[in-house]
Amino acid sequence: MSELHRLVDEACAEHEEWLIASRAWLHAHPELSNREEQTAAYVAAQLRELGLDEVRTGISGHGVVGVLRGGLPGERVIALRADMDALPVEGADGVGPVSHACGHDCHVATVLTTARVLAGVRDKLPGTVVFFFQPAEEGAPIGEIAGAKAMLDAGALDGVEPTMVFAMHVVYLPKGVIGYHVGNQFAAACAVDVTIRGVQTHGAAPWLGVDPMPAAAQVILGASQLYRQVPAASPVAVSIGHVEDVGRCNIIGASVTLSGTMRSSRQEDMPALKAGFERLAEHSAAAYGCTAELDYHFEIPAVRNEQAWFDAARPTLERAVGAERVVPVEPVMGSDDMAELVSAYGGLYLTYGVQDTRMDGDRVLPVEGGRGLAPNHHPAFYADDASLLDNVRVHAHVAVDHLLGDLDARVPR
């Protein structure tokens, strides 16, 4: 381990108390997608306190970018990304009706602490570190722009285009374990709204109108069978998570709107999945004398980790947490618009364990006597504060190694 790595490790340890306090503040102040006003202000204030070269705010709403230029010459630029939004979930710990049930408070605290660590050794860094704080990873309200792509379109990285991007998502893996998958680790996804239109009437006289409810029910049932239209080796998922009807107990409403998510483990299967869903919605509606309108939004490509990038990063990851804690995991049907950054610039998106669990082959099981296994988006989701310091070490070591040229998988030009 070099002297610079030793200094980084010492700084990480010195900032552990700050890391935990920062995460506690963020956990107590959750904000929904595109509503991260307090969070963005907090992030910007912490970055300014460090004396960074630039702190850009108000990017596509509440996006924040901090730029740290090292004291030594270097052409490499690494971007460390954290998403900031919370979920409309009543947390089991009493935080609600909005809570950080996906762990984004951990991401923000980790990258902020990494900024503190790297700012302390900036005179020894060749190149530039960008701290990329993103709103609305979970998806913006309908009609609003959001997320990583919106920040890129707004010029968030103009003048500091990365040569690598890096981030990790906290999950229910054992504490301190890094989970990786070469290939598509996260699925391609989009949100979809289906509006089934009929004719409103009194509930006592359905023959005088056209009831959209039976058609909506058929769409919900049929969505669960769409996987049969895609090869079994390439998982897909279509889930309807919200139903909104304009009627009441004695009114058959004029329309029913279904809101859901579509996921495809392979990007190339998404067009066929959409076509199947459109056919299902339109034919189900027609069978009951209704019409169907579909609207897709917040479309996200799959997160793909290339073999070359993982091979380049593996020595760094193993130095940071130990070789035994860098483990392969199966791809998941979750999605993340970190895909926009990885596909544009190259880099990695990995998972990081924060719970009282253990590995049993490729299964994750709760540890006896621990806090259990609680997946992301569950009211009981939790992250052990003691596990977060190594997350900071990983981010800092990856940044240093990329700037030094020891971690780079770009195709030579």
C-alpha positions as CSV (number, residue, x, y, z in Angstrom):
1,M,0.0,0.0,0.0
2,S,1.4,3.4,-1.0
3,E,1.8,6.4,1.3
4,L,-1.1,8.1,-0.4
5,H,-3.4,5.1,0.3
6,R,-2.2,5.1,3.9
7,L,-3.1,8.8,4.3
8,V,-6.5,8.1,2.7
9,D,-7.2,5.3,5.2
10,E,-6.2,7.5,8.1
11,A,-8.5,10.2,6.9
12,C,-11.3,7.8,6.5
13,A,-11.0,6.7,10.2
14,E,-10.8,10.3,11.4
15,H,-14.1,11.1,9.6
16,E,-16.1,8.1,10.8
17,E,-17.9,10.1,13.5
18,W,-18.8,12.8,10.9
19,L,-20.0,10.1,8.5
20,I,-22.4,8.7,11.0
21,A,-23.7,12.1,12.1
22,S,-24.2,13.1,8.4
23,R,-26.1,9.9,7.7
24,A,-28.3,10.5,10.8
25,W,-29.2,14.0,9.6
26,L,-30.0,12.8,6.1
27,H,-32.1,9.9,7.5
28,A,-34.1,12.3,9.6
29,H,-34.8,14.7,6.7
30,P,-36.0,12.5,3.8
31,E,-37.5,14.2,0.7
32,L,-39.3,12.8,-2.3
33,S,-38.1,12.7,-5.9
34,N,-37.6,16.2,-7.3
35,R,-38.4,17.7,-3.9
36,E,-34.9,17.3,-2.4
37,E,-34.6,21.0,-1.4
38,Q,-33.2,20.6,2.1
39,T,-30.9,17.7,1.1
40,A,-29.4,19.6,-1.9
41,A,-28.8,22.7,0.3
42,Y,-27.1,20.5,3.0
43,V,-24.9,18.8,0.3
44,A,-23.9,22.2,-1.2
45,A,-23.1,23.7,2.1
46,Q,-20.8,20.7,3.1
47,L,-19.0,20.9,-0.3
48,R,-18.5,24.6,0.0
49,E,-17.1,24.2,3.5
50,L,-14.4,22.0,1.9
51,G,-13.2,24.8,-0.4
52,L,-13.8,22.8,-3.6
53,D,-12.9,24.5,-6.9
54,E,-16.5,24.5,-8.0
55,V,-19.9,23.8,-6.4
56,R,-22.7,23.8,-9.1
57,T,-26.3,23.8,-7.8
58,G,-29.8,23.9,-9.1
59,I,-29.0,21.5,-11.9
60,S,-32.2,20.1,-13.4
61,G,-33.9,21.0,-10.2
62,H,-31.9,20.0,-7.1
63,G,-28.8,18.4,-8.7
64,V,-25.5,19.4,-7.1
65,V,-22.0,18.8,-8.5
66,G,-18.7,19.4,-6.6
67,V,-15.4,19.7,-8.5
68,L,-12.1,19.0,-6.7
69,R,-9.0,19.6,-8.8
70,G,-5.9,17.8,-7.5
71,G,-2.6,19.6,-6.9
72,L,-0.7,17.5,-9.4
73,P,-1.2,17.5,-13.2
74,G,-3.4,14.7,-14.6
75,E,-5.9,14.2,-17.4
76,R,-8.2,11.7,-15.6
77,V,-11.5,12.7,-14.1
78,I,-13.5,10.4,-11.9
79,A,-17.1,11.1,-10.9
80,L,-18.5,9.6,-7.7
81,R,-22.3,9.5,-7.8
82,A,-24.9,9.6,-5.0
83,D,-28.7,9.7,-5.4
84,M,-30.6,11.8,-2.9
85,D,-34.3,11.1,-3.0
86,A,-36.4,9.1,-0.5
87,L,-39.6,7.1,-0.9
88,P,-43.2,7.5,0.2
89,V,-42.8,4.7,2.7
90,E,-43.6,4.8,6.4
91,G,-40.4,3.6,8.0
92,A,-40.5,1.0,10.7
93,D,-38.2,3.2,12.8
94,G,-40.9,5.9,13.0
95,V,-39.7,8.1,10.1
96,G,-42.5,8.8,7.8
97,P,-44.6,9.2,5.8
98,V,-41.5,9.6,3.7
99,S,-38.3,7.6,4.5
100,H,-35.0,6.5,3.1
101,A,-36.2,3.0,2.6
102,C,-33.8,2.6,-0.3
103,G,-30.7,3.8,1.6
104,H,-30.0,6.9,-0.4
105,D,-29.1,8.6,2.8
106,C,-26.2,6.2,3.0
107,H,-25.1,7.1,-0.5
108,V,-25.1,10.8,0.1
109,A,-23.2,10.5,3.4
110,T,-20.7,8.2,1.9
111,V,-19.8,10.5,-1.0
112,L,-19.8,13.6,1.2
113,T,-17.4,11.9,3.5
114,T,-15.3,10.7,0.6
115,A,-15.1,14.4,-0.5
116,R,-13.8,15.3,2.9
117,V,-11.2,12.6,2.7
118,L,-10.0,13.5,-0.8
119,A,-10.0,17.2,-0.1
120,G,-7.5,16.5,2.7
121,V,-5.0,15.0,0.2
122,R,-5.8,17.1,-2.8
123,D,-2.2,18.3,-3.2
124,K,-1.2,14.7,-3.8
125,L,-3.9,14.0,-6.4
126,P,-3.2,14.0,-10.2
127,G,-6.4,14.9,-11.9
128,T,-10.0,15.8,-10.9
129,V,-12.7,14.3,-8.7
130,V,-16.3,15.1,-9.4
131,F,-19.0,14.6,-6.7
132,F,-22.3,14.0,-8.5
133,F,-25.4,14.3,-6.3
134,Q,-28.5,13.4,-8.2
135,P,-32.2,14.0,-7.5
136,A,-35.1,11.7,-8.5
137,E,-33.4,8.4,-9.1
138,E,-36.7,6.8,-8.1
139,G,-38.5,8.6,-10.8
140,A,-40.1,12.1,-10.9
141,P,-43.8,12.9,-10.7
142,I,-45.5,12.6,-14.1
143,G,-44.8,15.6,-16.3
144,E,-41.5,16.5,-14.6
145,I,-38.0,15.8,-15.9
146,A,-35.7,14.0,-13.5
147,G,-32.6,12.0,-12.8
148,A,-29.2,11.4,-14.2
149,K,-30.1,12.0,-17.9
150,A,-31.8,15.3,-17.1
151,M,-28.6,16.4,-15.2
152,L,-26.4,15.4,-18.1
153,D,-28.7,17.2,-20.6
154,A,-28.5,20.3,-18.4
155,G,-24.7,20.3,-18.6
156,A,-23.9,19.0,-15.2
157,L,-20.5,17.6,-16.3
158,D,-19.6,20.3,-18.9
159,G,-15.9,20.9,-18.7
160,V,-15.3,18.0,-16.3
161,E,-16.3,15.0,-18.5
162,P,-15.3,11.9,-16.6
163,T,-12.9,9.2,-17.7
164,M,-14.6,6.9,-15.2
165,V,-17.8,6.9,-13.1
166,F,-18.3,4.9,-9.9
167,A,-21.0,4.3,-7.4
168,M,-22.4,1.6,-5.1
169,H,-25.9,0.8,-3.9
170,V,-26.4,-0.4,-0.3
171,V,-28.3,-3.6,-0.1
172,Y,-29.1,-6.5,2.3
173,L,-25.8,-8.3,1.6
174,P,-23.7,-9.0,4.7
175,K,-22.0,-5.9,6.1
176,G,-19.0,-4.8,4.2
177,V,-19.5,-7.2,1.3
178,I,-19.2,-5.9,-2.3
179,G,-21.5,-7.6,-4.8
180,Y,-20.6,-7.5,-8.5
181,H,-22.0,-9.0,-11.7
182,V,-20.2,-8.7,-15.0
183,G,-22.7,-7.9,-17.7
184,N,-26.1,-6.4,-17.0
185,Q,-26.3,-6.1,-13.2
186,F,-29.5,-4.0,-13.1
187,A,-32.3,-4.3,-15.6
188,A,-33.6,-1.9,-18.2
189,A,-36.8,-0.3,-17.1
190,C,-39.6,2.2,-17.8
191,A,-42.7,3.4,-16.0
192,V,-46.0,3.0,-17.8
193,D,-49.5,4.5,-17.3
194,V,-52.5,2.8,-19.0
195,T,-55.7,4.8,-19.1
196,I,-58.8,2.7,-19.8
197,R,-61.7,4.9,-21.0
198,G,-65.4,4.0,-20.8
199,V,-68.6,5.9,-20.2
200,Q,-69.6,7.1,-16.8
201,T,-73.0,6.0,-15.4
202,H,-74.8,5.2,-12.2
203,G,-73.7,2.1,-10.4
204,A,-77.3,0.8,-10.4
205,A,-77.5,1.1,-14.2
206,P,-74.2,-0.2,-15.8
207,W,-76.0,-0.9,-19.1
208,L,-76.3,2.9,-19.6
209,G,-72.6,3.3,-19.6
210,V,-69.3,1.5,-20.4
211,D,-67.5,0.1,-17.3
212,P,-63.7,0.4,-17.6
213,M,-63.1,-1.6,-14.5
214,P,-63.4,-5.1,-15.9
215,A,-61.0,-4.2,-18.7
216,A,-58.5,-2.8,-16.2
217,A,-58.7,-6.0,-14.2
218,Q,-57.9,-8.0,-17.3
219,V,-54.9,-5.9,-18.0
220,I,-53.6,-6.4,-14.4
221,L,-54.1,-10.2,-14.7
222,G,-52.6,-10.4,-18.2
223,A,-49.5,-8.4,-17.2
224,S,-48.4,-11.2,-15.0
225,Q,-48.3,-13.5,-18.0
226,L,-46.2,-11.4,-20.4
227,Y,-43.0,-13.1,-19.3
228,R,-44.1,-16.1,-21.4
229,Q,-43.6,-14.1,-24.5
230,V,-39.8,-13.6,-23.9
231,P,-37.2,-16.4,-23.7
232,A,-37.0,-17.9,-20.2
233,A,-33.3,-17.3,-20.0
234,S,-33.9,-13.5,-20.2
235,P,-36.2,-12.5,-17.3
236,V,-38.7,-9.7,-17.6
237,A,-41.2,-8.3,-15.1
238,V,-44.3,-6.2,-15.5
239,S,-45.9,-5.0,-12.2
240,I,-48.9,-2.7,-11.7
241,G,-48.4,-0.9,-8.5
242,H,-51.1,1.8,-8.5
243,V,-54.8,1.9,-9.7
244,E,-56.8,5.1,-9.8
245,D,-60.5,5.2,-10.5
246,V,-62.6,8.4,-11.0
247,G,-65.7,6.8,-9.7
248,R,-67.0,6.0,-6.2
249,C,-69.1,3.3,-4.6
250,N,-72.3,4.1,-6.6
251,I,-70.6,5.6,-9.7
252,I,-69.1,3.7,-12.6
253,G,-66.3,6.1,-13.5
254,A,-65.4,7.2,-17.0
255,S,-61.8,5.9,-16.7
256,V,-59.4,3.9,-14.7
257,T,-55.6,4.5,-14.8
258,L,-53.1,1.8,-14.1
259,S,-49.5,2.8,-13.2
260,G,-46.7,0.2,-13.3
261,T,-43.2,-0.6,-14.1
262,M,-41.7,-2.8,-16.9
263,R,-38.3,-4.5,-16.5
264,S,-36.2,-6.4,-18.9
265,S,-32.9,-8.1,-18.1
266,R,-31.8,-7.5,-21.7
267,Q,-32.2,-4.1,-23.3
268,E,-33.0,-5.7,-26.6
269,D,-36.1,-7.4,-25.2
270,M,-37.8,-4.2,-24.1
271,P,-39.5,-3.4,-27.5
272,A,-41.1,-6.9,-27.6
273,L,-42.3,-6.5,-24.0
274,K,-43.8,-3.1,-24.8
275,A,-45.5,-4.5,-27.9
276,G,-47.0,-7.3,-25.9
277,F,-48.3,-5.0,-23.2
278,E,-49.8,-2.6,-25.7
279,R,-51.6,-5.5,-27.4
280,L,-52.9,-6.7,-24.0
281,A,-54.2,-3.3,-23.0
282,E,-55.8,-2.4,-26.3
283,H,-57.5,-5.8,-26.8
284,S,-58.7,-6.0,-23.2
285,A,-60.2,-2.6,-23.5
286,A,-61.8,-3.4,-26.8
287,A,-63.4,-6.6,-25.5
288,Y,-65.3,-4.5,-23.0
289,G,-66.2,-1.6,-25.3
290,C,-63.4,0.7,-24.0
291,T,-60.3,2.3,-25.3
292,A,-56.8,2.2,-23.9
293,E,-54.1,4.9,-24.0
294,L,-50.5,4.1,-23.0
295,D,-47.8,6.5,-21.9
296,Y,-44.2,5.5,-21.2
297,H,-41.9,7.6,-19.2
298,F,-38.6,7.5,-17.2
299,E,-37.1,5.0,-19.5
300,I,-33.8,3.7,-18.2
301,P,-31.2,1.4,-19.9
302,A,-29.7,-1.6,-18.2
303,V,-26.7,-1.0,-15.9
304,R,-23.9,-3.0,-17.6
305,N,-20.6,-3.7,-15.9
306,E,-17.9,-4.5,-18.5
307,Q,-15.4,-7.2,-17.7
308,A,-12.5,-5.0,-18.4
309,W,-13.6,-2.4,-15.9
310,F,-14.2,-5.0,-13.2
311,D,-10.8,-6.6,-13.8
312,A,-9.2,-3.2,-13.6
313,A,-11.0,-2.4,-10.3
314,R,-10.7,-5.8,-8.6
315,P,-7.3,-5.2,-7.0
316,T,-8.5,-1.9,-5.6
317,L,-11.8,-3.4,-4.2
318,E,-9.9,-6.3,-2.6
319,R,-7.4,-3.9,-1.0
320,A,-10.2,-1.8,0.4
321,V,-12.3,-4.6,2.0
322,G,-10.4,-7.9,1.6
323,A,-10.6,-10.4,-1.2
324,E,-13.1,-12.6,0.7
325,R,-15.6,-9.8,0.7
326,V,-15.7,-9.2,-3.1
327,V,-18.3,-11.7,-4.2
328,P,-20.2,-12.4,-7.4
329,V,-24.0,-11.9,-7.3
330,E,-26.8,-12.7,-9.6
331,P,-28.3,-9.9,-11.7
332,V,-31.4,-8.3,-10.4
333,M,-34.6,-6.9,-11.9
334,G,-34.1,-3.6,-10.1
335,S,-33.1,-0.6,-12.2
336,D,-31.0,2.5,-11.7
337,D,-30.3,5.5,-13.9
338,M,-26.7,5.2,-13.0
339,A,-26.9,3.4,-16.3
340,E,-26.9,6.7,-18.1
341,L,-23.5,7.6,-16.6
342,V,-21.9,4.2,-17.0
343,S,-22.9,3.9,-20.6
344,A,-21.8,7.4,-21.4
345,Y,-18.4,7.4,-19.7
346,G,-17.5,3.9,-18.6
347,G,-17.0,2.7,-15.1
348,L,-18.8,0.5,-12.5
349,Y,-21.9,0.3,-10.4
350,L,-21.7,-2.3,-7.6
351,T,-23.7,-3.3,-4.5
352,Y,-22.6,-3.0,-0.9
353,G,-23.8,-4.9,2.1
354,V,-25.1,-3.1,5.2
355,Q,-27.1,-5.7,7.1
356,D,-26.9,-8.5,9.6
357,T,-26.9,-11.3,7.1
358,R,-24.6,-14.1,5.9
359,M,-23.9,-15.9,2.6
360,D,-25.0,-19.5,2.1
361,G,-23.8,-20.3,-1.3
362,D,-25.6,-17.8,-3.5
363,R,-28.3,-17.2,-1.0
364,V,-28.4,-14.4,1.6
365,L,-29.8,-15.4,5.0
366,P,-30.3,-13.4,8.2
367,V,-27.8,-13.9,11.0
368,E,-29.2,-15.3,14.2
369,G,-29.7,-12.6,16.8
370,G,-29.2,-9.8,14.3
371,R,-31.6,-7.3,13.0
372,G,-32.7,-9.5,10.1
373,L,-32.9,-9.2,6.4
374,A,-35.0,-6.3,5.1
375,P,-34.9,-5.5,1.3
376,N,-34.8,-2.1,-0.2
377,H,-38.2,-0.3,-0.3
378,H,-39.4,-2.4,2.7
379,P,-40.5,-0.3,5.7
380,A,-38.0,-2.2,7.9
381,F,-35.0,-1.6,5.6
382,Y,-32.0,-0.6,7.6
383,A,-28.3,0.0,7.2
384,D,-25.7,-0.6,10.0
385,D,-23.8,2.6,10.6
386,A,-20.6,0.6,11.4
387,S,-20.6,-0.8,7.8
388,L,-20.4,2.6,6.1
389,L,-16.8,3.4,6.8
390,D,-15.5,0.7,4.4
391,N,-17.9,2.1,1.8
392,V,-16.0,5.4,2.0
393,R,-12.7,3.6,1.8
394,V,-13.8,1.8,-1.4
395,H,-14.9,5.1,-3.0
396,A,-11.7,6.9,-2.0
397,H,-9.4,4.1,-3.1
398,V,-11.2,3.7,-6.5
399,A,-10.8,7.5,-7.0
400,V,-7.2,7.6,-6.1
401,D,-6.3,4.5,-8.2
402,H,-8.1,5.8,-11.3
403,L,-6.4,9.2,-11.0
404,L,-3.0,7.5,-10.6
405,G,-3.7,5.4,-13.7
406,D,-3.8,2.1,-11.9
407,L,-7.5,1.5,-12.5
408,D,-8.4,2.3,-16.1
409,A,-10.1,0.2,-18.7
410,R,-10.6,2.8,-21.4
411,V,-9.8,1.8,-25.0
412,P,-6.5,3.5,-25.9
413,R,-6.9,6.2,-28.5
